[in-house]
């Protein structure tokens, strides 16, 4: 989880336009959400690396994974009329489940490592 969150967090700053495009318009300025979610991912990754904050980092990571799910739903709706785009967006939806599960295991102390 640390690696996933760390890489994703950095990507939000290196290629923000990619993430801007999946922010639902009703949320306002997409760049603000892109950077905020990048900061949140980096903060979660950092908490997962520190033994004293690992469980808190797991809880925060699980909440973050649930919190970004609406962007994945929006992406499906956005690409619904493009068969390839729709297939990719639909394939991403179930991937959120193991990310929440891994994060929750860290939060509950069942995971030996956050990597």
URTA-V701664 format. One record per residue. RES is the residue in one letter. OMEGA is omega in whole degrees, 0 to 359 (* if undefined). Layout:
# URTA-V701664
RES,OMEGA / RES,OMEGA
This chain:
# URTA-V701664
X,180 / X,180 / X,180 / X,182 / X,180 / X,179 / X,179 / X,180 / X,178 / X,180 / X,179 / X,181 / X,180 / X,181 / X,185 / X,182 / X,178 / X,182 / X,176 / X,186 / X,180 / X,176 / X,178 / X,184 / X,182 / X,179 / X,179 / X,185 / X,183 / X,182 / X,177 / X,180 / X,178 / X,181 / X,180 / X,179 / X,175 / X,177 / X,180 / X,179 / X,178 / X,178 / X,178 / X,179 / X,179 / X,179 / X,180 / X,182 / X,183 / X,182 / X,182 / X,182 / X,184 / X,181 / X,176 / X,177 / X,177 / X,178 / X,180 / X,179 / X,178 / X,179 / X,179 / X,180 / X,176 / X,183 / X,181 / X,181 / X,177 / X,177 / X,178 / X,176 / X,179 / X,180 / X,177 / X,180 / X,182 / X,184 / X,186 / X,184 / X,176 / X,186 / X,180 / X,179 / X,178 / X,180 / X,179 / X,181 / X,178 / X,180 / X,180 / X,185 / X,182 / X,179 / X,179 / X,183 / X,179 / X,177 / X,176 / X,181 / X,179 / X,180 / X,180 / X,176 / X,177 / X,181 / X,183 / X,178 / X,180 / X,180 / X,179 / X,185 / X,178 / X,182 / X,*
